Structures are given as C-alpha cells and as structure tokens.
Amino acid sequence: MKALLTAVLCLCTLAAFSDCVTVQVGEFSFPLESVKKLKDFMDSSVTRNPHQLSARSAPLCANPDIPKEFLDLCATPDADQIFEDLKPIARSPELCEICAFAACAGC
C-alpha cells in the first residue's frame, strides 16, 4: 500500500513539473506542451504550400484547432516574427527541456 501511494505521489509530482517549462518570447509566455503542438500546425501549413519557406501566422491563426494559448498572439501585428522565434523551439523541444534556449524557463 505504501509503495502504491509513493508511486502515485511521484507520478503526480512529475506531472506537475512537466507543465512548468514555459517559453517566453517578447511579452508572450507559452507552455512548452503548446509549443510542441505548434510544430504539427507549422508542418501542415508548409505542406499545404510547399513554396512557402516559413510558416506565416495567417494559416496558423486561421486553423481552428490551434492551441488557445496562441489566440492572443494571433491578434498582434508581430505574430509572424514571434512564430518564427518559436519555430526552432517547436522543432527541437527537448533542447528547451534542458534550458538550451534562453527563451525557456522552469527547467
């Protein structure tokens, strides 16, 4: 019984800490899990238009399934630049988990 309780406590602690990593770009802060999901949206945006060299905010923001954390960003004029800044983190989120990017915090 004690072992089960200890295991549950450890899993809850791990789950709580896994959500603590945030990505700060400008005045915006996003959970790392949302930035990881952003990669799929960026990839599908470029797949639809292979001549497009970078993911632009218009197709990303037009997607109704985009994580809700990015909706405020979509309303800003510098959304394209911030999505560009998020792109390397979205493509290699494991580097953010060890705080290799200056934008990452809570690792």
C-alpha positions, -999 to +999 in steps of 0.1 A: +000+000+000+028+024+009+046+016-024+014+024-044+010+056-025+046+066-031+043+057-068+012+079-072+028+107-054+059+105-076+037+105-108+017+135-096+049+154-088+064+145-122+032+156-140+032+189-121+068+196-130+064+187-167+039+215-172+063+241-155+085+246-186+074+278-203+087+296-234+089+334-232+090+353-264+086+390-261+056+398-238+041+363-245+046+332-225+035+297-236+036+263-220+062+240-237+035+215-244+016+240-265+048+249-284+053+212-291+018+211-306+026+241-327+051+221-347+024+200-362+005+231-372+036+247-388+044+215-407+008+212-420+009+249-431+041+244-451+028+211-465-003+229-480+020+254-496+054+239-503+067+271-520+063+289-487+097+290-470+084+297-435+052+292-416+033+325-415+008+334-389-022+337-412-025+300-420-016+291-384-041+315-369-068+305-393-067+269-381-095+264-355-075+237-338-045+258-329-038+258-291-058+285-274-027+299-259-018+314-293-050+332-299-039+364-282-007+362-303-026+359-335-043+393-328-009+411-327+009+427-357+042+410-349+027+375-348+048+364-378+080+372-361+071+356-328+060+324-347+094+325-364+111+328-330+091+298-317+099+276-347+133+263-335+119+255-301+089+237-316+112+217-339+136+207-310+116+209-278+140+186-260+165+214-260+140+236-242+135+209-216+172+213-206+171+251-210+194+253-240+172+281-254+173+314-235+135+317-240+129+286-219+123+288-182+112+264-154+135+235-165 
